[in-house]
Amino acid sequence: MKQLAKFVRLDSNTPEEALHELLVKKWEMSRPTLVINIFGGDFEKKRQLKMIFKKGLWKAAESAGCWIVTGGFNVGIMKLTGEAVRDYTDAYGSNHMNAIGIASWGCIARREALENHNYEGSFPASYQSEDSDSGRPQDLQPASIAQDEEELPLDPNHTHFFLVDTGFNRRKGRDCQFRTRFAHVIGTWRDEENREVKVPMCGLLIGGDRFNLEQIFYALTDNRCPIMAIK
């Protein structure tokens, strides 16, 4: 990583109460003021589109406490999100924006660097995201070879990671239901006066595949999260 990011490897069925306790007591995070869910993968990398996207995120983060949730990988819209958060926090401080990656453990390239076989945790761990023009390490199979399986590096600019172990190595989309439950945990987070005030939440879909469509389905039906799709 280019910076120190917090991460946890956890079971896909981890209870919502445990997730909330991790956020509050272990990571000492405050209730977000806005949550933006980013869905998608590769996209056409036009310079103008990249700047429009970054400026949109910067505008959303003008009030402190914005969380941006992605798939956490160093490719496509997820990588661009990480860059936007990096640039903004470098200029205005880390209290304005957090980039949270939710990734399937089996799809992470070089995940052995994050393991500790003594079950004592491995933080801090040294993890290298190898970059290329395509956003993928050269020694990994491109998604076109095996659409349902992949291994990708984590993005170096996200601030927090949930590495979801589903027991299916390299199978895409296995973190979908966990991401839905995580959004529910955030959305129902009580305010400082212990009132049930829903956290504002929206979603943005850029590119992606059938696995992202499944994520969109659950975001709409389970969490009533409004989604904007960009062609």
Secondary structure, 3 states (H helix, E strand, C coil): CCCCCEEEEEECCCCHHHHHHHHHHHCCCCCCCEEEEEEECCCCCCHHHHHHHHHHHHHHCCCCCEEEEECCECCHHHHHHHHHHHHHHHHHCCCCEEEEEEEEHHHECCHHHHCCCCCCCCCCCCCCCCCCCCCCCCCCCCCCCCCCECCECECCCCCEEEEEECCCCCECCCCHHHHHHHHHHHHCCCCCCCCCCCCCEEEEEECCCHHHHHHHHHHHHHHCCCEEEEC
